[in-house]
Every structure is written in structure tokens, then in C-alpha cells.
Amino acid sequence: MPVVGSRSWVPAPVDEVFAFFDDPANLGRLMPPPVAIKLVRIEPEPPQPGSIFEFRYGIGPFQRTWIVRLLDRVPGEAFVDETVSGPVARFNHSHTFRPGTTGTWIEDRIDFHVGPDGPIGVVIDAVAGIVMRMTFVWRAMRQRQILRGS
């Protein structure tokens, strides 16, 4: 199964950074244009292990639903979510937040499989991995812009 990882730094305290990422409505603020993503619902709320997030995402008129389940959540430290239904066959995303000397380190790890199986799936997964890495470059920039600390 392919894995994509990212590590970035922001000049804000870990509690502020965790609070930002703990609110799934903020995901749209981190996506590169022209991708739009909007939180539709959270059940139950506030987010806790087992919570389901429903998003609408896409480009322009091409929108679809993405359902995500929160698997684990350690306030101020980490959370893990997985796709229940959406654009990929498997998407398990861990987010870890570690305090640094003057800010916070954000670490992401995504185990994914877009599908289908076989040689075509390997190529599709490789392309998806490149797109995810490019998205993390964009996100690192946006995170630093948004999370400047108090």
C-alpha cells in the first residue's frame, strides 16, 4: 500500500495548531485552488473517535460526497481519520502535532489506495501520490500564513 508523508512547521503553539486542525471546517482553507471542499455535517459533535464527517468537494460543478470517520483523537497531540466512502478505496490519515522551540511541527502520514488493483492501479496510485505531495507543499504554505501564533 502506498504511503505519503509530510512534515511542516508553523510559528504557533501546539494547542492553537491542534484546535485549528481539530475543526474539520478548516480543511477547505488548506486546499489548493481550484479544489473546493465544504463540511456538510459532523455526527456526533464535537469531534470524537467514531464521529462521521461528511464533506462536499470538487472542482466547479463537478462535486461529490466524501465521508470520513475519526478513528482516534488525543487532544493537543494527534488524531487519525479514514475514508468511509469517497474518491479512494483506502485512505487512512494520521495527523501528529509536536511542540518545537518556537512553534509546532505538523506531521502527516497517509496510507492510501486509489484502485483498481493490478498494474493500472499501481500507476493510478503513483499519480495520486504525486498529487498528494504537491497538495502538502501548498498546505505547508497556507498553514504558515494562517497559523502565525499570538
C-alpha positions as CSV (number, residue, x, y, z in Angstrom):
1,M,0.0,0.0,0.0
2,P,1.4,3.4,-0.9
3,V,2.3,5.9,1.8
4,V,2.7,9.7,1.6
5,G,4.3,11.6,4.5
6,S,4.7,15.3,5.2
7,R,6.4,17.3,7.9
8,S,6.0,21.1,8.2
9,W,6.5,23.8,10.8
10,V,4.3,26.7,11.9
11,P,5.1,29.6,14.2
12,A,2.2,28.9,16.6
13,P,1.8,27.0,19.9
14,V,0.7,23.4,19.6
15,D,-2.7,24.0,21.3
16,E,-3.6,26.6,18.7
17,V,-2.5,24.4,15.9
18,F,-4.3,21.4,17.2
19,A,-7.5,23.4,17.6
20,F,-7.3,24.6,14.0
21,F,-6.9,21.1,12.7
22,D,-9.4,19.6,15.1
23,D,-12.1,21.7,13.3
24,P,-12.9,19.9,10.1
25,A,-14.5,23.0,8.6
26,N,-10.9,24.4,8.3
27,L,-9.9,21.8,5.7
28,G,-11.2,24.0,2.9
29,R,-8.8,26.7,3.9
30,L,-5.9,24.4,3.2
31,M,-6.8,23.0,-0.2
32,P,-5.2,24.4,-3.3
33,P,-7.3,26.1,-5.9
34,P,-9.3,25.2,-7.8
35,V,-10.4,22.4,-5.4
36,A,-13.3,23.4,-3.1
37,I,-14.2,21.4,0.0
38,K,-17.0,22.2,2.5
39,L,-18.0,20.4,5.7
40,V,-21.7,19.4,5.5
41,R,-22.2,17.6,8.8
42,I,-20.5,16.1,11.9
43,E,-22.2,13.3,13.9
44,P,-21.7,13.2,16.8
45,E,-20.4,16.6,17.6
46,P,-17.9,17.7,18.9
47,P,-15.4,15.5,17.1
48,Q,-14.5,12.3,19.0
49,P,-13.5,8.8,18.0
50,G,-16.3,7.4,15.9
51,S,-17.5,10.8,14.6
52,I,-18.5,10.9,11.0
53,F,-17.7,13.9,8.8
54,E,-19.5,14.5,5.5
55,F,-17.8,16.8,3.0
56,R,-18.7,18.0,-0.4
57,Y,-15.7,18.6,-2.6
58,G,-14.7,19.0,-6.2
59,I,-13.9,21.5,-8.9
60,G,-16.6,23.8,-10.2
61,P,-19.8,22.0,-10.9
62,F,-18.1,18.6,-10.5
63,Q,-18.9,17.9,-6.9
64,R,-19.1,14.6,-4.9
65,T,-19.6,13.5,-1.3
66,W,-16.7,12.3,0.9
67,I,-17.4,10.5,4.2
68,V,-14.7,10.3,6.8
69,R,-14.6,8.6,10.2
70,L,-12.5,9.8,13.1
71,L,-10.7,6.8,14.5
72,D,-8.6,8.2,17.2
73,R,-8.1,11.6,18.9
74,V,-5.6,12.6,21.6
75,P,-6.3,16.3,22.3
76,G,-3.3,18.5,21.7
77,E,-1.3,15.7,20.2
78,A,-2.8,13.7,17.3
79,F,-5.8,12.3,15.5
80,V,-6.4,9.7,12.9
81,D,-9.2,9.5,10.3
82,E,-10.1,7.2,7.5
83,T,-12.3,7.4,4.4
84,V,-15.6,5.5,4.7
85,S,-16.7,6.4,1.1
86,G,-15.3,8.8,-1.4
87,P,-12.7,9.2,-4.1
88,V,-10.3,6.4,-2.9
89,A,-10.6,2.7,-1.9
90,R,-8.4,3.3,1.2
91,F,-7.3,6.5,2.9
92,N,-6.0,6.4,6.4
93,H,-4.6,9.7,7.5
94,S,-2.7,10.3,10.8
95,H,-2.0,13.9,12.0
96,T,0.6,14.5,14.7
97,F,1.4,17.8,16.4
98,R,4.7,18.2,18.3
99,P,5.8,21.4,20.1
100,G,9.1,22.9,18.8
101,T,11.2,25.7,20.3
102,T,9.3,28.5,18.6
103,G,6.3,26.8,17.1
104,T,4.8,23.4,16.2
105,W,5.8,20.5,13.9
106,I,2.9,19.1,12.0
107,E,3.4,15.5,10.7
108,D,1.0,13.7,8.3
109,R,1.1,10.2,7.1
110,I,-1.4,8.8,4.6
111,D,-1.8,5.1,3.8
112,F,-3.9,5.0,0.6
113,H,-5.0,3.0,-2.4
114,V,-7.0,4.7,-5.1
115,G,-7.6,1.5,-7.1
116,P,-8.2,-0.6,-9.1
117,D,-5.8,-3.5,-8.2
118,G,-3.1,-4.6,-10.6
119,P,-0.7,-2.7,-12.9
120,I,-3.2,0.1,-13.7
121,G,-3.9,0.6,-10.0
122,V,-0.1,1.0,-9.4
123,V,0.1,3.7,-11.9
124,I,-3.0,5.5,-10.6
125,D,-1.7,5.3,-7.0
126,A,1.7,6.7,-8.2
127,V,-0.1,9.7,-9.8
128,A,-2.3,10.2,-6.7
129,G,0.8,10.2,-4.5
130,I,2.4,12.9,-6.6
131,V,-0.8,15.0,-6.3
132,M,-0.9,14.5,-2.6
133,R,2.7,15.6,-2.2
134,M,2.0,18.7,-4.2
135,T,-1.0,19.4,-2.0
136,F,1.1,19.1,1.1
137,V,3.5,21.7,-0.3
138,W,0.6,24.1,-0.8
139,R,-0.8,23.2,2.7
140,A,2.5,23.9,4.4
141,M,2.5,27.4,2.9
142,R,-1.2,28.0,3.8
143,Q,-0.6,26.7,7.4
144,R,2.2,29.2,7.9
145,Q,0.0,32.0,6.6
146,I,-3.0,31.1,8.8
147,L,-1.2,29.9,12.0
148,R,1.2,32.8,12.8
149,G,0.8,32.5,16.6
150,S,-0.5,35.0,19.0
